Amino acid sequence: MMRREILIFGICVFCYLGCDSMQEVSLYEVDLTPTPEQLVSSYPYRHVYLDSCNSNLFGHRSHPCKRVEFVKDNSVEGEDHLSIAWQQGDSCRYLGVGFPWANYVGKNLKNLEQIAALQFHVRLDSGSVSKIPMFFSLVDYGGRQATSKINLLNVEGQRLDEEWRTVRIPLATFRASEKGLNLENVKELRIEFQREGHVHLDAIQIVPFHHEGKFLEPIGEDVCENLPLVMNARNLWWGLNGSETMGWAEGEGFLALHYDKTGPQRDWNSCGVALNQWEALDMSEVYSASALTFQLHGQFSPLNFSILSSTGAPRQIRQRLSLDHCIQFEEGIWSCAIPIKQFDQHEQFNWSATREVRLTVTEDIDAAMHELQWSEYRGNPNKVHRWLEHHKQ
């Protein structure tokens, strides 16, 4: 008995003396919060369309203006893929198909809106284009819908041609809240086709998507020391197809423009350049004293320029090149400047998230664009000729 009492006394003393040095240990120090990738990958309804055996599809019945087929050869995933050919006319104003995936279960995409995208594989039956006249809509059980489309920035290789290309349409680009769409109760995905075309689609699903968001601050007291921003072949461009329509001349420093609005490549009329590796660029302290400048060698054409932002509304502002923006100093050589203050809605544009400059050709042209830059411009935005004359001296 004595030994047991001594042992108990010793244990008590040990515990008492060790209390000051003992630390509380939590059993829950490991962060079990799922990552965005885990949230999307574990979403139970992430597969929208796999093949005709495992997925629902409506709008595939025989139609005089649309043909939908299930093709087994050359599929990316599953037993087959969709081949859809269409030609819009007066007798068929609306052409489309729909995917009530998960057998019409109401899908909650709200928590995935900023971290996921709609991904699929697409290829043309023949040829190559810079855009396809097809629009994607999410529809809720109240009948409301929000629409988005393919952007070449999120297309593998920035091309749409006869090869399978992976395409991602970020869920955020549907802008559900602005359209009144209830993302917590999505019924189906619809695709509307316009004009004419023939595409192959496969493996439509919801996947993780990361939105870039790096902002660059102005350097120094004079913010215009950041300019000019040179937009040449070393930048990231999309929509270029070599000598067919527009592309950087190999071994040269100019953008070649060859466009025939009645030719076979008439749908390939746009290209764009990233200002900061597709990340947001803060131009808020620079834009008001700047302009897009370049030289045009060859045929003059009223080109359309756009500036795009990563966030905000409007997301895109535009200005059309005219002879008021250019002076011809030599035969076939034009010097041009488009002041940023001339762009429509430039005061409402979110300049802290500037992302891209885009060029669209709508009229015939055979010319070369040299020295495309975002330059300092401290002249009157309505007196471009005076600024060009002074700038050349």
Steps between C-alpha positions, in 0.01 A plus 500: 500500500783734591666450163177578314450824694858604432451431126179703484667784689790499253268515198314795651823688564618432144174628351505810721860590417445439127190714461696816429685345207212308345337647185152452376493287185214548257365204314379731214812693393487352148307724260230281352348777284480370142694684231315650201625212286363249752165679515457485123639148458266366766192671357255213438351646179819615329446282189258675264536279193719192448335300221155400372486196730569683825365853450173677424460720193200671342471673164668220305201389294497542122465864397515663152753760619700293750654154503619335824685170485680277749841411355710220648821557304762743630327572832692653791310326781212254525342285229423782258488879452260755352514619139278804446449669162263793455391774262270771628216624278165678507319174578723417799597803702604307811737202478636332808550198723472456876660296777284434811791329667455285812149412380352847565625524859524864616872581501655746746792675328511804727809392697681413177432822310841656562709182502363289213441499127294314244751289304452306178687383193414648161619468144374620164391256234724693259698823481597742775336810650560751778146466640202267476143641500384293798389624842484314831219562750439380854126477574343480848166352604339845484569517127768770537825458313849647474713473187872488421712401201837364395792739546821410315694597811366182661542274196792261482753644254275803439369331186175338388565249223474132406697385806337434836549812715428525871276799576413653837221750562535634859171484690558860609465615136132400503447790747212319666408770754471768231272277291288392798602135465465290815832314510376297796236326288633451145288277279696462177763620255392613153704576190355730234640499145483796263577556131663172389767256604601142573674409826583190701456514880612258770547461877309801639568541873564738789873537583714717732595838356740759642444868426821702470500825695842663519498879504799716407539841662638806319874560546646837595348844527428528128269208433555534126854371540328159479419580137528404225366147527628333184263244348713287270557132423661443841164561672227241546263523205190304404313479171803507270501254210816590313473643151137390449341803668721653767830407660851618580717480191774245568831674560335841481362741757156569359152354520381400153129559428344324200123499515233438240149537644359275225778240513514155664672644811244779554413368849862530613512875551609557862815470707609621843810555709552462875650803673633307800504123431116494525519639854336829598707815443434819694475783245284728715768770533613480138204462265385865492834616356553218251406370157534196277757589232631319192593533136290349223684408180286428196122521465313711754201338670272611789622244756311441826695508827378375838647508851388233745501482879503194728220639718239774512247640256537576221739209449596630153531847347536574128620755247508485120805622309425775249699746292462748788748281691765476227729712286652373176863607504605293199318311228334203666648577845267626772587611851207450738400573860174418681479692831360283778262782594324445166394146595133473588427472875868543587403676825297199622765244400692322779855610410648326805431164332597571138575174323494502122502705178296352216493575126206416272503537121167552322606642163740374234861576582849406381741680728761471772480649849835621639598614850169431673534661844304640792676838511502820699262757350475848650323674213138596446308173439293679233803637313697187417648641178666786691651250749624275218661792318677612817593145597672434167717812523 
